[in-house]
Amino acid sequence: MKYGVISDIHGNLVALEAVLEELKSFEVDRFICPGDVVGYGPNPAECITRVRNLDAVVVLGNHDAAVCAEMDIGWFNPFAREAIIWTRDQLSENDIKWLKMLPLTYDFDQYIVVHSSLAEPQAFHYIQSTSDAKICFEHMDSLRACIIGHSHVAEVYVREEGKSAIQRIAMQDGGELRLECDYRYILNCGSVGQPRDGNPYAACALFDTDTMVFQIRRVPYDIREVQLRMRKVGLPDILIERLEYGV
Ligand SMILES: [Fe+2]
């Protein structure tokens, strides 16, 4: 099976459309979204509709949880909070109902999808270091790979079975990794709608469970158009500006 992995879309429909266009040529069998369909961006309802129409595997992100009142918004910085409150007003009852029904994890074959760490998925702990990854690996049991988002940075953590050393691999555009037997992996596909690794291009991944290759793709999109839309609806300047720097 060939999976297209699209995480942290964050209401950025222009970036989502660009990514889906890019992935078209790879004949994806199914899409996986490790959470945060909404929050930050100007088109949350449209992004929900687009993802629902893909019949994607979707798990709950912290922004999704906050928007549908399943999480305390006091956890967020003031700009994210403002965007969450604005986002709530843009969604229909049906959209909110759909967000509320999203599971925290989804496992299939030897894989599991979660927004952040498998350690207390409902707490949305970040995985940004090998020590964060270690805790997640401890919850993987016999699963081969954990597919995540949340940090908005495309990267992979690898641990050989029975060993304690963990390697972190930064994933650039086109970077690919073949998963090997006897190793466990945490695969982060980066963010479609708000990348934070200094590269403003939308990030997504291809994961082929036949060849066992995980590949990162970076896709240019019309950032100015998204910024215009955000300005028009009064979203915070800092959220608008960061898109062009990818931070
Ligand atoms: Fe996110």
Boltz pocket constraint, residues with backbone or C-beta under 6 A from the ligand:
constraints:
  - pocket:
      binder: B
      contacts: [[A, 8], [A, 10], [A, 35], [A, 36], [A, 61], [A, 63], [A, 150], [A, 151], [A, 152]]
      max_distance: 6.0
